[in-house]
């Protein structure tokens, strides 16, 4: 069902979908149940995990598939909330067509905290059994969301689920992506390789990045910058705040149960942080930590049988978006939720 709640400054409302088990299932309308809050990745994503902007359009239906699989198979007593990011879908501010691009990292964190507040005050939800599920940037932000929710006087979250993002920062991830591009260009053969080595050079990529950062950090500290006659907009405030945020410092203070999953075929973040020895160092105070590195899982949370390349990511995404979420990913998540949210941990 559609729900809405106010932003922290009460200047607009955030709209989303709250999926609840039917009263005929294992739950009853009289007993509060655990909830999962889905924190989307970067980009203008709606409550379903889709992008509707003309030049960026992509349909993944990530969030609604998560809700369907967490609740529907046996009407398990768990609720799932996902929402339109600010400036997307119905979470808009009247008269501000650039509302999404003005948003900074801390604005996104604030919206997530208000979503937790909404769940905590909902009569069907157990405020002491709320878990956060973040994908990509959403996973990077989880420790900060936990910290800000605590500062807001909310109950500590019961768990954090990191999809493709544990241990990463936006700065490191983009740097790794540039290096991966250069490596793949050098390995490419034939005419395509010859052409790419003349178009995608280290100097060109570094200059492109430096030029972008110069605009982002220009005098006046703009909320967003435009290029290509205004057709391409970059959230400058978001970039600046991410560049100054170290997720690993925040991770060290996490005390809830943690589940981290990054696929071996993810070319946008590193799966090495989902090795137990690395993860245990990242979240030393966590109540528990479980990690997985599915062999064929990509950043799109779908499996890919063929080799995964960052040069092919757009083509792969157009195909992968039509596939259902990876069954192993969903099975791992369901089992963890059964144990942590519905069990005794």
C-alpha positions in Angstrom: 0.0 0.0 0.0 1.1 3.5 -0.7 2.3 5.5 2.3 3.9 8.9 2.9 5.7 10.7 5.7 7.2 14.2 6.0 10.8 15.2 5.4 12.8 16.3 8.5 12.3 20.0 7.7 8.6 19.3 6.7 9.1 21.0 3.3 7.8 18.0 1.3 6.5 14.5 1.7 8.2 11.3 0.9 6.1 8.7 -0.8 6.6 5.0 -0.9 5.1 1.5 -0.7 4.8 -0.5 2.6 4.3 -4.2 1.9 2.6 -6.0 4.8 1.7 -9.7 5.1 -2.0 -10.4 4.7 -3.9 -10.9 7.9 -4.6 -14.5 6.8 -0.9 -15.4 7.0 1.3 -16.3 10.0 1.1 -12.7 11.3 -1.9 -11.1 13.0 -3.1 -7.6 12.9 -2.6 -7.4 16.7 1.1 -8.3 16.9 3.8 -5.9 15.8 6.1 -7.4 13.2 9.7 -6.7 12.0 10.3 -4.5 9.0 13.0 -4.0 6.4 13.7 -0.5 5.0 15.2 -0.6 1.5 17.8 2.2 0.9 18.3 2.6 -2.9 21.6 3.0 -4.7 22.8 6.2 -6.5 20.7 7.8 -9.2 17.1 9.1 -9.5 15.5 5.8 -8.4 11.9 5.4 -7.5 10.3 3.1 -4.9 10.7 0.1 -7.2 14.3 0.8 -8.0 13.6 2.1 -11.5 14.9 5.2 -13.3 12.3 7.0 -15.5 14.4 9.9 -16.7 14.5 9.9 -20.5 18.3 9.7 -21.0 18.9 7.3 -18.0 15.8 5.1 -18.2 16.3 1.7 -16.7 13.8 -0.7 -15.2 15.1 -3.1 -12.5 12.2 -3.5 -10.1 14.7 -4.3 -7.4 12.8 -3.0 -4.4 9.4 -4.4 -5.2 11.0 -7.8 -6.0 12.7 -7.7 -2.6 9.4 -7.0 -0.9 7.6 -9.7 -2.9 10.2 -12.4 -1.9 10.6 -11.3 1.7 6.8 -11.2 2.4 4.7 -13.1 -0.2 6.0 -16.7 -0.5 4.4 -17.8 2.8 3.0 -14.5 4.1 6.0 -14.3 6.4 5.5 -11.8 9.2 7.9 -9.2 7.9 7.1 -5.8 6.4 9.1 -4.0 3.7 9.2 -0.2 3.0 10.7 1.4 -0.1 10.3 5.0 -1.2 10.8 7.4 -4.0 14.0 9.3 -3.5 13.6 13.0 -3.1 13.0 14.7 -6.4 11.7 11.4 -7.9 8.3 10.0 -8.5 5.9 11.6 -6.0 8.6 12.7 -3.5 8.8 16.1 -5.1 8.9 19.8 -4.0 6.5 21.9 -6.0 8.2 24.3 -8.3 11.7 22.8 -8.1 12.4 20.7 -11.2 16.0 20.2 -10.0 15.1 19.0 -6.5 16.8 15.6 -7.0 20.0 17.2 -8.2 20.1 19.6 -5.3 20.1 16.8 -2.8 23.3 16.1 -0.9 24.4 12.9 0.8 23.1 14.1 4.2 19.7 14.9 2.7 19.4 11.3 1.6 20.5 10.1 5.1 17.9 12.4 6.6 15.2 11.0 4.4 16.2 7.4 5.5 16.0 8.4 9.1 12.5 9.8 8.6 11.6 6.5 7.0 12.8 4.7 10.1 10.8 7.1 12.2 7.7 6.3 10.2 8.2 2.6 10.6 8.9 2.9 14.3 5.6 4.8 14.8 3.5 2.4 12.6 1.0 0.3 14.7 1.9 -2.9 12.7 5.7 -2.5 13.1 7.9 -3.6 16.0 10.2 -0.6 16.4 12.9 -2.8 18.0 13.1 -5.1 15.0 13.8 -2.8 12.0 16.6 -3.8 9.6 18.1 -1.6 6.9 18.8 -3.1 3.4 21.1 -0.9 1.3 22.2 -1.5 -2.2 25.4 0.2 -3.6 25.4 3.8 -2.3 22.6 2.7 0.0 24.9 0.1 1.5 27.7 2.7 1.8 25.3 5.0 3.8 24.0 2.4 6.2 26.4 3.1 9.1 25.7 6.8 8.8 22.0 6.2 8.8 22.3 4.1 11.9 24.3 6.9 13.6 21.9 9.6 12.7 18.9 7.6 13.7 20.5 7.1 17.1 21.1 10.8 17.4 17.4 11.4 16.6 16.4 9.3 19.6 15.1 6.3 17.6 15.6 2.7 18.7 18.8 1.1 17.4 18.2 -0.8 14.2 18.3 -4.6 14.6 20.3 -5.3 11.5 22.0 -4.0 8.4 22.0 -5.8 5.0 24.8 -4.6 2.7 24.2 -5.4 -1.0 27.3 -4.6 -3.1 28.8 -1.9 -0.9 30.3 -3.0 2.4 33.6 -1.2 3.0 33.4 1.0 -0.1 33.3 4.8 -0.5 32.1 6.6 -3.6 35.5 8.0 -4.1 37.3 4.6 -4.0 34.6 2.9 -6.0 34.9 5.4 -8.9 38.7 5.3 -8.8 38.6 1.5 -9.0 36.1 1.7 -11.9 38.5 4.0 -13.8 41.3 1.6 -13.3 39.2 -1.4 -14.4 38.2 0.5 -17.6 41.9 1.1 -18.4 42.8 -2.5 -17.7 40.0 -3.8 -19.9 40.9 -1.4 -22.7 44.5 -2.8 -22.7 43.2 -6.3 -22.8 40.8 -5.7 -25.7 41.9 -7.2 -29.0 41.3 -6.4 -32.7 40.0 -3.1 -34.1 37.8 -2.4 -31.1 40.9 -2.6 -28.8 42.9 -0.4 -31.2 40.1 2.2 -31.2 39.5 2.1 -27.4 43.2 2.6 -26.7 43.0 5.9 -28.6 39.8 7.1 -27.0 40.1 5.9 -23.4 43.5 6.8 -22.2 44.6 7.3 -18.7 45.3 11.0 -19.3 41.9 11.6 -20.8 40.1 9.8 -18.0 42.1 11.7 -15.4 41.5 15.0 -17.1 37.8 14.3 -17.4 37.6 13.5 -13.6 39.7 16.5 -12.7 37.5 18.8 -14.8 34.4 17.4 -13.1 35.8 17.9 -9.7 36.8 21.4 -10.5 33.2 22.3 -11.4 31.9 20.5 -8.3 34.3 22.4 -6.0 34.0 25.8 -7.8 33.4 29.1 -6.1 29.9 29.3 -4.6 29.8 25.5 -3.9 26.9 24.8 -6.3 24.3 22.2 -5.4 24.6 20.8 -8.9 26.5 21.5 -12.2 25.2 21.2 -15.8 26.9 20.2 -19.0 26.0 19.4 -22.6 23.6 22.4 -22.9 22.0 21.5 -19.6 21.1 18.0 -20.7 23.5 16.4 -18.2 23.3 17.4 -14.5 25.6 16.3 -11.8 24.7 16.6 -8.0 27.7 18.6 -6.9 26.7 18.9 -3.2 26.2 15.1 -3.1 29.7 14.6 -4.5 31.4 17.0 -2.0 29.7 15.4 1.0 30.6 11.9 -0.2 34.2 12.9 -0.7 34.5 14.0 2.9 32.7 10.9 4.3 34.7 7.8 5.3 32.3 4.9 5.6 34.9 2.7 7.3 35.2 5.0 10.3 31.4 4.9 10.7 31.3 1.1 10.2 33.6 0.6 13.2 30.7 1.8 15.4 28.0 -0.5 14.1 26.7 -2.8 16.8 23.8 -4.5 15.1 23.7 -7.8 13.2 25.2 -7.5 9.7 24.8 -9.4 6.4 27.0 -8.5 3.5 26.7 -9.8 -0.1 28.8 -8.8 -3.0 29.1 -10.9 -6.2 32.3 -12.0 -7.7 31.1 -10.6 -11.1 30.5 -7.1 -9.7 32.6 -4.7 -11.7 31.6 -1.6 -9.8 32.6 -2.4 -6.2 35.1 -4.9 -4.7 34.0 -8.2 -3.4 37.1 -8.6 -1.2 35.3 -6.8 1.7 32.9 -9.7 1.8 35.7 -12.1 2.9 35.2 -12.8 6.6 38.6 -11.7 7.8 38.2 -8.3 6.0 34.6 -7.8 7.1 35.3 -8.6 10.8 37.9 -5.8 10.8 35.4 -3.4 9.3 32.6 -4.1 11.8 34.4 -5.1 15.0 31.5 -4.2 17.3 28.8 -5.9 15.2 26.5 -8.3 17.1 27.2 -10.8 14.2 28.5 -10.7 10.7 27.7 -13.0 7.8 29.3 -12.6 4.4 28.7 -14.1 0.9 30.3 -13.8 -2.5 28.1 -15.5 -5.0 30.1 -16.6 -8.0 28.0 -15.1 -10.8 26.3 -12.2 -9.0 26.7 -8.8 -10.6 26.1 -5.3 -9.3 22.6 -5.4 -10.7 21.9 -8.2 -8.2 21.3 -10.6 -11.1 23.5 -13.5 -12.2 25.6 -13.4 -15.4 27.0 -16.6 -16.8 29.4 -14.9 -19.2 32.4 -12.8 -18.1 31.5 -9.5 -16.6 33.2 -6.4 -18.0 32.8 -2.7 -17.0 33.0 -1.8 -20.7 29.8 -3.8 -21.3 27.9 -2.7 -18.2 25.3 -0.7 -20.0 24.5 -3.5 -22.4 24.5 -6.0 -19.5 22.2 -3.9 -17.4 19.6 -3.6 -20.3 19.5 -7.4 -20.4 19.8 -8.1 -16.7 17.0 -5.7 -15.7 14.6 -8.1 -17.5 15.7 -11.0 -15.3 14.5 -11.7 -11.7 16.8 -11.0 -8.8 19.3 -13.7 -8.2 17.7 -16.6 -6.3 20.8 -17.3 -4.2 20.8 -13.6 -3.1 17.2 -13.8 -2.0 17.6 -17.1 -0.3 20.5 -15.9 1.8 18.6 -12.8 2.7 15.4 -14.7 3.7 17.4 -17.1 5.9 19.2 -14.3 7.6 15.9 -12.4 8.2 14.3 -15.6 9.6 17.2 -16.0 12.0 17.8 -12.3 13.0 14.4 -10.7 12.7 12.1 -13.6 13.4 14.4 -15.7 15.5 16.1 -15.2 18.8 19.3 -13.4 17.8 
